Amino acid sequence: MHRIVIAAALLVSTSLASAQDPAPPLDAAPAEPPARSAPTLPTPRETFGAIGRLIDQSISTVGAGVRGASETLGATTNAAGEIAKGVGDAAGTVARLPKTNIVSGHELCAAAPNGAPDCSGATVALCQSKGFQRGTGLDITSAYKCPAQMWREGRAPNPQECRDESFVSRAICQ
C-alpha cells in the first residue's frame, strides 16, 4: 500500500516539475512577462495505469521470490531425509550387535607412565561388574579431586594435595 502512495506522489511531483517554466536569468531584463499556463495533472487513466504497473511488478517479484524459496526448501527437505536415513542405518547396525548393552557406573582409570589416564582396564572392570566380558568406554569423566578438609578450612586447591582423576561412567559392553 505504501508503494502505491509513493508511486502516485512521484508521478504527481514529476508532472508538476516538468510543467513549470525555468526562471529567467537575473542580469537580463525581461522583455515581456511570460505567459503562465496552469500546471496539468496526470489524468486518472495515467495515474491508475502507473499504479497498475507497480502492482504487476510487485506481484511478479513476489512470485519469483516464492519460487526461489520453494526450491531452497525442497533441497533442505531432501538433505534432512538423507540424514535421517543415515541415522536409521546406524541405529540398525547398533541394534544388530549381539548382546550389546550400555552400562553405567563409576570405575577409576589407572594412570599411564606419562601421567595420562588409561581407561581401558577400567572399562573392562566396569563391564565385568555388570556381567559382560569386554567393552568400550563411552563416557569418561575427569575431575580435580581435593581432600574435603581443605575445602572446610577454606584453602585454595594446590597440586600437592589435589590430583586429576578420571573414571569411566558409561561403557558399551558385550
KELUMPA-312729 format. One record per residue (C-alpha): chain; residue number from 0; x, y, z. Coordinates in pm, 1 decimal, padded with zeros to 6 digits. Example, Ala and Ser with C-alpha at 12.3 -4.5 7.8 and 13.67 -1.06 7.14 Angstrom:
BEGIN
@ch = A, i = 0, px = 01230.0, py = -00450.0, pz = 00780.0
@ch = A, i = 1, px = 01367.0, py = -00106.0, pz = 00714.0
END
This chain:
BEGIN
@ch = A, i = 0, px = 00000.0, py = 00000.0, pz = 00000.0
@ch = A, i = 1, px = 00287.4, py = 00232.7, pz = 00084.4
@ch = A, i = 2, px = 00443.4, py = 00166.2, pz = -00254.9
@ch = A, i = 3, px = 00125.9, py = 00273.0, pz = -00431.5
@ch = A, i = 4, px = 00107.0, py = 00600.8, pz = -00239.3
@ch = A, i = 5, px = 00476.1, py = 00671.0, pz = -00302.4
@ch = A, i = 6, px = 00441.0, py = 00592.0, pz = -00673.1
@ch = A, i = 7, px = 00139.1, py = 00820.0, pz = -00706.1
@ch = A, i = 8, px = 00320.4, py = 01102.4, pz = -00523.2
@ch = A, i = 9, px = 00622.1, py = 01063.3, pz = -00751.9
@ch = A, i = 10, px = 00405.9, py = 01074.5, pz = -01062.9
@ch = A, i = 11, px = 00229.7, py = 01388.7, pz = -00946.6
@ch = A, i = 12, px = 00552.6, py = 01564.6, pz = -00846.2
@ch = A, i = 13, px = 00732.4, py = 01480.9, pz = -01173.2
@ch = A, i = 14, px = 00442.7, py = 01606.1, pz = -01382.4
@ch = A, i = 15, px = 00429.5, py = 01927.3, pz = -01175.9
@ch = A, i = 16, px = 00803.4, py = 01977.7, pz = -01204.6
@ch = A, i = 17, px = 00801.7, py = 01932.4, pz = -01581.3
@ch = A, i = 18, px = 00511.5, py = 02179.0, pz = -01618.8
@ch = A, i = 19, px = 00697.6, py = 02468.3, pz = -01450.9
@ch = A, i = 20, px = 00893.1, py = 02714.8, pz = -01660.0
@ch = A, i = 21, px = 01261.7, py = 02772.5, pz = -01582.3
@ch = A, i = 22, px = 01344.5, py = 03100.6, pz = -01402.5
@ch = A, i = 23, px = 01479.0, py = 03383.7, pz = -01627.1
@ch = A, i = 24, px = 01842.7, py = 03492.5, pz = -01572.5
@ch = A, i = 25, px = 01883.7, py = 03770.9, pz = -01315.1
@ch = A, i = 26, px = 02106.2, py = 04004.3, pz = -01519.0
@ch = A, i = 27, px = 01877.0, py = 04024.2, pz = -01822.6
@ch = A, i = 28, px = 01573.4, py = 04249.5, pz = -01816.6
@ch = A, i = 29, px = 01256.7, py = 04069.4, pz = -01915.8
@ch = A, i = 30, px = 01117.4, py = 04193.5, pz = -02246.1
@ch = A, i = 31, px = 00767.8, py = 04092.2, pz = -02162.5
@ch = A, i = 32, px = 00622.9, py = 03891.1, pz = -01879.3
@ch = A, i = 33, px = 00599.5, py = 03518.5, pz = -01958.2
@ch = A, i = 34, px = 00258.2, py = 03375.7, pz = -02000.4
@ch = A, i = 35, px = 00194.3, py = 03123.2, pz = -01723.4
@ch = A, i = 36, px = -00009.2, py = 02822.8, pz = -01803.6
@ch = A, i = 37, px = -00185.6, py = 02624.5, pz = -01535.1
@ch = A, i = 38, px = 00003.0, py = 02308.1, pz = -01439.2
@ch = A, i = 39, px = -00159.4, py = 01998.8, pz = -01574.3
@ch = A, i = 40, px = -00213.1, py = 01698.8, pz = -01351.8
@ch = A, i = 41, px = -00197.2, py = 01347.8, pz = -01486.2
@ch = A, i = 42, px = -00527.2, py = 01210.7, pz = -01593.0
@ch = A, i = 43, px = -00692.8, py = 00944.6, pz = -01381.5
@ch = A, i = 44, px = -00621.7, py = 00694.0, pz = -01657.4
@ch = A, i = 45, px = -00246.7, py = 00773.2, pz = -01642.6
@ch = A, i = 46, px = -00241.0, py = 00759.8, pz = -01261.6
@ch = A, i = 47, px = -00426.6, py = 00428.6, pz = -01238.2
@ch = A, i = 48, px = -00217.2, py = 00287.6, pz = -01521.5
@ch = A, i = 49, px = 00103.0, py = 00366.9, pz = -01329.2
@ch = A, i = 50, px = -00041.6, py = 00215.7, pz = -01011.4
@ch = A, i = 51, px = -00145.4, py = -00097.8, pz = -01202.6
@ch = A, i = 52, px = 00204.6, py = -00138.1, pz = -01349.5
@ch = A, i = 53, px = 00353.0, py = -00103.3, pz = -00999.1
@ch = A, i = 54, px = 00119.9, py = -00371.1, pz = -00863.0
@ch = A, i = 55, px = 00200.3, py = -00604.0, pz = -01155.3
@ch = A, i = 56, px = 00574.6, py = -00562.8, pz = -01094.9
@ch = A, i = 57, px = 00530.4, py = -00628.4, pz = -00721.0
@ch = A, i = 58, px = 00331.5, py = -00945.7, pz = -00787.2
@ch = A, i = 59, px = 00589.3, py = -01079.6, pz = -01032.9
@ch = A, i = 60, px = 00873.0, py = -01004.3, pz = -00787.2
@ch = A, i = 61, px = 00691.9, py = -01181.9, pz = -00502.8
@ch = A, i = 62, px = 00616.9, py = -01478.8, pz = -00729.5
@ch = A, i = 63, px = 00985.9, py = -01514.3, pz = -00819.6
@ch = A, i = 64, px = 01078.4, py = -01499.3, pz = -00450.8
@ch = A, i = 65, px = 00826.8, py = -01768.5, pz = -00360.9
@ch = A, i = 66, px = 00956.1, py = -01995.4, pz = -00637.2
@ch = A, i = 67, px = 01314.1, py = -01949.6, pz = -00514.7
@ch = A, i = 68, px = 01213.3, py = -02018.8, pz = -00154.9
@ch = A, i = 69, px = 01029.6, py = -02337.0, pz = -00251.5
@ch = A, i = 70, px = 01336.8, py = -02463.0, pz = -00440.8
@ch = A, i = 71, px = 01557.4, py = -02395.6, pz = -00135.7
@ch = A, i = 72, px = 01305.2, py = -02560.8, pz = 00096.3
@ch = A, i = 73, px = 01290.2, py = -02866.5, pz = -00128.4
@ch = A, i = 74, px = 01668.7, py = -02903.7, pz = -00123.2
@ch = A, i = 75, px = 01674.3, py = -02869.1, pz = 00256.3
@ch = A, i = 76, px = 01399.2, py = -03129.6, pz = 00296.0
@ch = A, i = 77, px = 01590.4, py = -03372.9, pz = 00074.2
@ch = A, i = 78, px = 01909.6, py = -03323.0, pz = 00278.2
@ch = A, i = 79, px = 01719.8, py = -03379.8, pz = 00605.2
@ch = A, i = 80, px = 01574.9, py = -03700.6, pz = 00462.0
@ch = A, i = 81, px = 01922.2, py = -03826.0, pz = 00371.3
@ch = A, i = 82, px = 02048.7, py = -03750.5, pz = 00724.3
@ch = A, i = 83, px = 01752.8, py = -03931.3, pz = 00879.4
@ch = A, i = 84, px = 01819.6, py = -04230.4, pz = 00656.2
@ch = A, i = 85, px = 02183.8, py = -04240.0, pz = 00769.2
@ch = A, i = 86, px = 02083.2, py = -04218.2, pz = 01135.7
@ch = A, i = 87, px = 01836.2, py = -04503.3, pz = 01085.7
@ch = A, i = 88, px = 02107.4, py = -04716.2, pz = 00922.4
@ch = A, i = 89, px = 02345.4, py = -04651.1, pz = 01213.3
@ch = A, i = 90, px = 02075.7, py = -04736.0, pz = 01468.1
@ch = A, i = 91, px = 02005.1, py = -05060.7, pz = 01286.4
@ch = A, i = 92, px = 02373.3, py = -05151.0, pz = 01295.4
@ch = A, i = 93, px = 02394.8, py = -05094.0, pz = 01670.5
@ch = A, i = 94, px = 02074.6, py = -05293.5, pz = 01724.1
@ch = A, i = 95, px = 02221.3, py = -05592.6, pz = 01536.2
@ch = A, i = 96, px = 02528.5, py = -05619.0, pz = 01760.9
@ch = A, i = 97, px = 02493.4, py = -05935.7, pz = 01969.0
@ch = A, i = 98, px = 02429.6, py = -05883.9, pz = 02341.1
@ch = A, i = 99, px = 02532.1, py = -05517.9, pz = 02329.7
@ch = A, i = 100, px = 02437.1, py = -05307.8, pz = 02629.1
@ch = A, i = 101, px = 02522.4, py = -04964.4, pz = 02754.7
@ch = A, i = 102, px = 02604.8, py = -04978.0, pz = 03123.9
@ch = A, i = 103, px = 02663.0, py = -04701.4, pz = 03377.5
@ch = A, i = 104, px = 02896.8, py = -04699.6, pz = 03673.8
@ch = A, i = 105, px = 03199.2, py = -04532.6, pz = 03828.3
@ch = A, i = 106, px = 03527.8, py = -04709.9, pz = 03763.7
@ch = A, i = 107, px = 03853.9, py = -04522.8, pz = 03831.7
@ch = A, i = 108, px = 04106.7, py = -04509.5, pz = 03545.4
@ch = A, i = 109, px = 04470.0, py = -04600.8, pz = 03614.7
@ch = A, i = 110, px = 04744.9, py = -04350.0, pz = 03538.4
@ch = A, i = 111, px = 04970.8, py = -04430.4, pz = 03242.0
@ch = A, i = 112, px = 05350.5, py = -04381.9, pz = 03276.2
@ch = A, i = 113, px = 05320.9, py = -04041.3, pz = 03107.3
@ch = A, i = 114, px = 05052.7, py = -03928.9, pz = 03356.2
@ch = A, i = 115, px = 04756.3, py = -03952.3, pz = 03118.3
@ch = A, i = 116, px = 04456.5, py = -04162.4, pz = 03221.9
@ch = A, i = 117, px = 04447.8, py = -04522.0, pz = 03089.7
@ch = A, i = 118, px = 04081.3, py = -04621.3, pz = 03097.5
@ch = A, i = 119, px = 04087.1, py = -04949.7, pz = 02903.0
@ch = A, i = 120, px = 04125.8, py = -05156.3, pz = 03222.2
@ch = A, i = 121, px = 03855.3, py = -04951.7, pz = 03395.8
@ch = A, i = 122, px = 03617.7, py = -05013.6, pz = 03105.0
@ch = A, i = 123, px = 03671.8, py = -05391.5, pz = 03120.4
@ch = A, i = 124, px = 03627.3, py = -05386.0, pz = 03500.7
@ch = A, i = 125, px = 03300.2, py = -05189.3, pz = 03466.5
@ch = A, i = 126, px = 03166.2, py = -05431.5, pz = 03204.7
@ch = A, i = 127, px = 03267.3, py = -05735.4, pz = 03411.5
@ch = A, i = 128, px = 03092.7, py = -05591.7, pz = 03717.7
@ch = A, i = 129, px = 02769.7, py = -05587.9, pz = 03511.4
@ch = A, i = 130, px = 02811.2, py = -05948.0, pz = 03385.7
@ch = A, i = 131, px = 02979.5, py = -05886.3, pz = 03047.8
@ch = A, i = 132, px = 03323.9, py = -05990.7, pz = 02924.7
@ch = A, i = 133, px = 03456.2, py = -05681.7, pz = 02744.8
@ch = A, i = 134, px = 03359.6, py = -05335.6, pz = 02634.8
@ch = A, i = 135, px = 03448.0, py = -04992.9, pz = 02503.0
@ch = A, i = 136, px = 03441.9, py = -04671.2, pz = 02702.2
@ch = A, i = 137, px = 03154.8, py = -04445.0, pz = 02602.9
@ch = A, i = 138, px = 03175.4, py = -04165.2, pz = 02860.2
@ch = A, i = 139, px = 03488.8, py = -04077.4, pz = 03056.0
@ch = A, i = 140, px = 03469.0, py = -03802.1, pz = 03316.6
@ch = A, i = 141, px = 03762.2, py = -03612.2, pz = 03465.3
@ch = A, i = 142, px = 03766.5, py = -03415.5, pz = 03788.2
@ch = A, i = 143, px = 04016.7, py = -03229.0, pz = 04005.2
@ch = A, i = 144, px = 03983.7, py = -03409.8, pz = 04338.8
@ch = A, i = 145, px = 04089.1, py = -03242.5, pz = 04663.8
@ch = A, i = 146, px = 04052.5, py = -03356.2, pz = 05026.5
@ch = A, i = 147, px = 03731.9, py = -03242.0, pz = 05198.0
@ch = A, i = 148, px = 03932.5, py = -03095.3, pz = 05487.3
@ch = A, i = 149, px = 04095.8, py = -02844.8, pz = 05253.5
@ch = A, i = 150, px = 03751.0, py = -02717.9, pz = 05144.2
@ch = A, i = 151, px = 03624.6, py = -02698.9, pz = 05504.7
@ch = A, i = 152, px = 03927.5, py = -02487.2, pz = 05601.0
@ch = A, i = 153, px = 03865.0, py = -02258.7, pz = 05303.6
@ch = A, i = 154, px = 04208.9, py = -02314.8, pz = 05147.2
@ch = A, i = 155, px = 04271.9, py = -02284.3, pz = 04775.8
@ch = A, i = 156, px = 04338.0, py = -02605.7, pz = 04576.9
@ch = A, i = 157, px = 04705.6, py = -02689.5, pz = 04526.6
@ch = A, i = 158, px = 04889.5, py = -02962.8, pz = 04331.1
@ch = A, i = 159, px = 05044.5, py = -03116.1, pz = 04644.0
@ch = A, i = 160, px = 04705.3, py = -03210.1, pz = 04792.2
@ch = A, i = 161, px = 04481.4, py = -03231.3, pz = 04483.0
@ch = A, i = 162, px = 04502.4, py = -03458.1, pz = 04178.0
@ch = A, i = 163, px = 04333.6, py = -03508.5, pz = 03845.2
@ch = A, i = 164, px = 04109.5, py = -03814.3, pz = 03847.6
@ch = A, i = 165, px = 03939.5, py = -03978.6, pz = 03551.2
@ch = A, i = 166, px = 03677.9, py = -04250.4, pz = 03560.3
@ch = A, i = 167, px = 03459.4, py = -04443.1, pz = 03318.7
@ch = A, i = 168, px = 03094.6, py = -04357.0, pz = 03377.9
@ch = A, i = 169, px = 02936.6, py = -04534.2, pz = 03077.5
@ch = A, i = 170, px = 03053.7, py = -04815.7, pz = 02851.3
@ch = A, i = 171, px = 02923.1, py = -05032.8, pz = 02568.2
@ch = A, i = 172, px = 02965.1, py = -05390.4, pz = 02688.7
@ch = A, i = 173, px = 02943.1, py = -05730.8, pz = 02514.8
END
